[in-house]
Amino acid sequence: MTVSNFLSRIGALSVLAAIVWSCNVPETALMPVSQSPPEQFEPSLAADSINIANVSWRTYFDAPNLVALIDSALQNNQELNILLQEIQVRQNEVLEREGEYLPFVRLGAGMGAEKPGRYTRAGAVEEQLDIEPEKAFPEPLGDFQLGAVATWEIDIWRKLRNAKDAAQLRYLAATEGRNFLVTSLVAEVAESYYELLALDNLLKIINDNLILQEEALNKVKLQKESARATQLAINRFQAQLLNTRNLQYAIKQQITEAENRINFLAGRYPVGVARNPQLFMNMPLDSIQAGVPAELLANRPDIRQAEYELAAANLDVEVARADFYPSLDITAGLGFQAFNPSFLANPESIIFNLAGDLMAPLINKKAIKARYNMATAMQVQAVYEYEQTVLAAYTDLLNQLNKLDNYSKSFDTKTAEVNILNESVRIANSLYRNARADYVEVLLTQEEVLDAKMELIETKLEQLHAKVAIYRTLGGGWR
């Protein structure tokens, strides 16, 4: 039988077996994605056609000190470096899967010796036969082999290629996971940096108020000496001063923690963080361009990751379904075999074999059915996870766009409030010096202006946080 005839017969048997077994193979029933984001954002949140996710983070966060911190984090952050190794694992998994549907060829050599018993079938045969005329079989009989063996599972149903494609998709998903971590890391460093600047400004406000409160306390003490104030007034002013000083210590601790968090993200041990707090209140928000909701699918790495995971889960169902069909394995060997090494080079020592195995599951398919049901359930789970990721991204972006709009209005209102209270402090102090207001009014006015200034700082911080969050939710920073 020629090799071509052998392969044609194997092919005919494969077709016949496929027809027989196809009656028992379940139909592929993949769950489709049923949700997609709206075509436009809310009318009040007009979106530009250009998406800021396409803007470099160096341009979006243009503070030199912040850019240096982000650069350090992208190079040294341990979590990012760990994920890079995960990508290497996925990449090698693709190579492993790719090799599974190619022929395996092994080169081997072997040696051995055998002496059958005289009163056995093999021993009796050797006794009656000669290897060469008047030359008996040697005892013991040597066995020396040298050759190559090839095995190949014919990927009839694309089972192995689908598994390779699924591994490729998971490699791409891991790459998108790395991109999403980059986006999150850029945003987290920026948020922590802005928080540190806000704390610096809070500390300055508290220090300035401490000076004013100390001056007010000294004035009250002088007024007591001239019988124009009581010890009660001194105690109230002193208590206010101590309370503000206590706030100072709390802010200093928060500054220390914020600096250490930034250093941790940058992958370095605690050092001083270079910054310019004076620029905080005047940091621009720029024009936020959100594009259209559908661009989330192209720019958000976590959505792209979920999409790749879903595509891989779809292929996993096909791989599991292929287990119901027969598998075709071809084995071939070519080499030399002789009882004496000196005969290995003799053409008469050449040996070869060619065989094909067509195997199909017949009884007890529980394991195959279980794998198929698990793959189907995981495909449904991947659909839900994809839809959840898209929904969460859209909702998060909508929240941040509204947050930026509302806190921008709140900042303007709070600024006007602070200006009024600053004027009120000046008026209260003047009235108190002229005995036209009591010390309680002065204390309350000082407390109100301190609270208002701190709230103004926090409002500005929320504005900047919203700016960072919008960049993150749009999927910027990883390009």
Secondary structure, DSSP 8 states (H G I E B T S, - for coil): --HHHHHHHHHHHHHHHHHHHGGGS-------------SS--TTS---SSBGGGS-HHHHS--HHHHHHHHHHHHH-HHHHHHHHHHHHHHHHHHHHHHHTS-EEEEEEEEEEE---TTSHHHHHHHH-EEETTEE--SSEEEEEEEEEEEEEE-TTSHHHHHHHHHHHHHHHHHHHHHHHHHHHHHHHHHHHHHHHHHHHHHHHHHHHHHHHHHHHHHHHHHHHTTSS-HHHHHHHHHHHHHHHHHHHHHHHHHHHHHHHHHHHTTS--------GGGGGG-------B--GGGHHHH-HHHHHHHHHHHHHHHHHHHHHHTTS-EEEEEEEEEEEESSGGGTTSGGGEEEEEEEEEE---S--HHHHHHHHHHHHHHHHHHHHHHHHHHHHHHHHHHHHHHHHHHHHHHHHHHHHHHHHHHHHHHHHHHHHTTSS-HHHHHHHHHHHHHHHHHHHHHHHHHHHHHHHHHHHTT-S--
